Amino acid sequence: MTPVKAALLSLFMLSGILVWGVGIYAADASSDLVAIDGYGVGAVSR
């Protein structure tokens, strides 16, 4: 894998993680229901 492809893949993966995190935050903030993230992070913080 070339360095350019590796950098693009890393950028794509990080942007996907950020979008997923924003989605969880928005779902939690928009309703009275607790958003389930599937990893137990929401349960630990409450």
Order of alpha helices (4+ residues) and beta strands (2+ residues): alpha-alpha
